[in-house]
Amino acid sequence: MMKSLGKTKLRWFWIWVIASLVFRLVLIYLPENLNLSSRPEVSTPLTSIRRLAEGYWLKQLSVSPYAGSMYHGSPLLLTLLGPLTVIRLEGQPDHLLCSLVFVIADMISAILIRAAGQRLQMAYCLSLKSLGLHQVSQNSEVLPSGDVSALVYLWNPFTIVACVGLSTSAIENLMVILSLYGACARLAPLAAFGWVMATHMSLYPAILIIPVVLLLGYGADAPPRKLFLQRKYGQVGTSSSSDTSCPEEEAKNQLRVQNVFSWSPVLLFWFWILLWSSYVLVLSGIYVRQYGGLQELFKRTYGFILTVQDLSPNIGVLWYFFAEVFDFFRSFFLIVFHGNILMMIVPLALRLNHRPCFLAFVYIVIASMMKSYPSVGDSALYLGLLGLFAYEITDMHFSFFLFCGYVGVSLLSPVMHNLWIWRGTGNANFYFATAIAYACLQIVLVIESVSAMLNHDRMLAKESSAKLQDVKS
Amino acid sequence: MLNRVRGKFDYSNCNRLGISCDFEAKICAELGEARRLSDSPAMAQSDGNKLKPRPVVRLGILLISQSFFVSVICLTAGVLALLLLPVLAKNTYISENALMPGSANNMLSGQDVSEANKLVKDLTSLELRLMGLGMESQRLISQYMSDLGAEVSYHKFYPQLHQFHPLQFFSGPDSGIIWKNNSCSSIGVNTVGIIRAPRGDGKEAIVLVTPYNPNKIGMGEALSLGIAYSVFSLLSRVTWLAKDIIWLVADSQYGEYSAVADWLREYHVPVFRKVNTGDTETCIESNILYELGQKPYADRKLYEGFKRAGTMAAALVIKVTDQNDYFEDSLNIYAEASNGQMPNLDLINIVNYLAVHKQGLRIRVKKMLSLLNSSWLNTLGLLFESLGQIARSLNPQWKFGIPATEYVEGAATLASSLYYQGLGVPTGPHGAFRDYQIDAITLEISPKVSLTKMARHNEFLLRGGRLIEGVIRSVNNLLEKFHQSFFLYLLTSPSKFVSVGVYMISFALLVAPLPIVAASLHADANNFDCNIVKEKSSSRATSGSKDDVKHGSWNWLNSAKKVFVFHLWGAVVSLLPYFICQMPNITPKTSFLLWALLSGFSLLILHLILGSQFSETAVFQPQDREWANLKSATISASFIGLCLMSVINFAAAEIGALLIIPMCLMARPLKLDIGAKSLRNFAKAACNLLFGFVGFPPVTYVLLKGVFEGFYEINVGDFWNWVESLWAWNSATYLFVGMVLLPCWALCIYILFHPC
């Protein structure tokens, strides 16, 4: 009976995936009424397809693609997507091929998220069983978190808008997910490739190196390591009296594995990082050889990201701040804002090191909040990843408030923008207010999800100690 | 022990995230509180001893726990604040110093006026001589224009069939749309004259618009052309002009609005049409421009292409109409553009100031006439008046309260202002300008004697011309575009207004109960669930707890899904008229019935497709609290919708709030009330049914129409016509009705008949 239920669920999953594919295609073929690709929410200076097309055009004219502060993305993206931007099929919408690339990227992302979710869930169940928490592990099996998060990613309006609006964030997200999946599946080359490409394209995923290394070293998300230690010592005390059977042995193995940091995949990972990054650098170096070389490339991409040169409004908060701030304070605040991200890395890594995937999620939220040019594509990524922890965060507070907040802000923000830019009856503060509200929502989301996760850990600790007490008495 | 650790962690965690201190403290406090709320009573007690919530949080908890009283108080206060608006209205004042209206003497002389009179006579005689030969009048006007030394050009346009672009307020003007060429039979020709300013750099312009129908020139239209011409001829000579003057003689045979809108579109967003030569040859009228060019006076200053001046600072639409029973010349001002946008108040102020103080015209804005005689409003006015007197007797400084008659007048004007803004349909060709951020109003001047009987036009032309001249002179002084005064306001009389800061209060009070009630319902429903989970886990009921654990705090998902389905249905219903309109030869009545039928059908289909999808996961939810969750989701959705609409079109949101907020707040399954069998519950059920009946948009429309215009000529098709007009004018109100009001109503009905 369980099996048939699982089969129907599987069928439903694929139906929904195909439906999302069809929905995207329909949106692509609709006449461009909403003009999504020019919306500030969708296309930032880094992700806009129009800028990419401009960069490609400049390159075709033997000018540096970075000339004129138009394009700021990776040269590899230019070689991949550039030729597609100029191909016009008769009677088809513009940029059809690009749209198809983004749709495919979305689909692959969803499938990778699903695979990663399944692996995470399996590992989690195993570790729970090894702790003797069969009840909890059964509960956690009910919710197919991989399917949930894949569908959340695919059907999230943010993802759809970013995909149809031809934002390259679909590809950046794919790279991040690729790296996480590679780490979950312990495929060091894949993880390294994803990480290198993601960092190359948008810089901020660089901080994901910590969760990826933890994933490779300790394995997937598990309950706190202390519990395993307690369990181990508790079992050592009682093992002489209880009969030792095969599953017990396996569980013990599991216990041992959980606490050992395996160096070999990590070293392999570093090696592959070196390989891939040198490869990427060489390729980009060849591409921009005539236009100032790698130094110019770094200045125009990473420098542009870090110094927040483009102050056109977006859904982040930095543009307003740097438009207001005095010039001589500018570099100070640049350091402050970027330091903010870096400061949170270590404490979070210490607290959440037993849950590297969740740690990656938290990092991504924080980065997309503090980013210099955030877009809805970033939110799409972390909201999709949130689904991976569907079981652990069941008791999250304010989930309804957060949901309503996201809906409200994402509707209100374009209206405020319209009021400011097109109607002229509002001003920048109107739009910025929604940006602040959005940032606050993200903060609440991080706080709530982390506290829900820690509460879940506490619950596990309680259950586990209760189990130990039972065994001892 | 555990609690202490938890409390500590919250704060340390926040610090680690490095959020600004204030916010973080608030959030953490709230976290603690929420946890306290959702935990079991015993834990809450132990928690409460250690963590004392902050005053702000305690206030929030108090509000949520007393949601009933809060909502009653807020709703009453909101309605009261709305009724008080005419009392709170302020006198208008010229906010921009540069305008300086009326500071210069009028220069319009008798000579200009007699020239204008000649034009009027020529036009009317032309009308008598040649019936139906349109181009002759354009030629005449262009001749007059070019005699003054203006650059004259023609603008040929194809009046557009109305297309539906309801999402303009989300995305901005759609420039990329390719307009389909209509058949050649309907073609309009605007005549445009431009005077270049001797002191300007050609970067700014002021626009005069006189709509007229070339096939049938009435006396009023001829006089409006005369007024514009007199001003135009003066301005062609003056030295102080710093902005170019554009005189657009709009061809209104296919509607005033579309002519002006088409010219503006061409002015701002030039369209590069693929001209099919073979196609244009077949058009008879395509030769019109050529024909016009052939005439002997073409050598003056007639230009082939589209002429432009600079950005437009302001636009005045001039009309002359007959009026019936007034003792002095009067001036009607129309200002509402699409989606309740208004021009800058300064523009209205100038016109008002000049008309009243300089030209002695009587200014009127639209009033809801049926309200003038209503006794309850009069009583209310008397009440406020006596209150004001009491206040003044206490302290002479308090200037509260206005005479009752003035209150009634103000309320009638306010009601009409709210209605026309809320409708979102422009009240004249000035509406087209607002889409390009240009402030524009329509001035409708009516003389005291009938137009046909008027013996001497000169005096009337002089008065009107001087008014226009004064306004243009003021606008000419402007250094920047209008920005100083208000854009968001409601008029209670031509010289009194309510600004956004005041009228928002009433709206905020109206919607304030929504989040509070939603939060309280949500907290109630979740507490209940938590208790169940606790009980079950304590009794180790392993089989049942699995499903409860599964959703935890996420059990609102199911009700959110239902709300989403209903709103999706709203979207489908809003799209249906598009398809119904395609059907030929259909009366309003049948199309309305068809619409209703298809809507019900689509609801059924949506329910079958999406409603059954998750039903397997939905069964576990305790039925008796499900409606609470559903109601909280409904209220949240309507709150979001209302807030959104208040930004897009305040007046529509205000009217909608008055309709749906009581309904949303009262909604409660009838079964509960009928089961209780007490008088109070019966009253509740009756109220619910009443609100449910009144809240249905067509019923609301019929009732309102009946109240204001009498019930005797109500027709089912009226609602369809009304909706069609909203739809044709791209009003956001249409979407508001279809995607907020209607789904909310449907959800409330669903809650009413919920089987709990």
Interface residues (C-beta under 8 A of the other chain):
Chain A: W12 E32 N33 L34 N35 R39 Q135 Q138 N139 V142 L143 N340 M343 M344 P347 L348 R351 I366 T394 D395 M396 H397 F398 S399 F400 F401 F403 C404 V407 G408 L411 L412 P414 V415 M416 N418 L419 I421 W422 R423 G424 T425 C440 I443 V444 V446 I447 E448 V450 S451 L454 N455 R458 K462
Chain B: L2 R6 F9 D10 N13 C14 R16 L17 G18 I19 F23 I27 C28 L31 A34 R35 S38 H165 L167 Q168 F169 F170 S171 G172 P173 D174 G176 Q341 Q437 F487 L488 A519 H522 T542 K546 V549 K550 H551 G552 S553 W554 W556 A560 Q613 S632 A633 S636 F639 I640 C643 L644 V647 I648
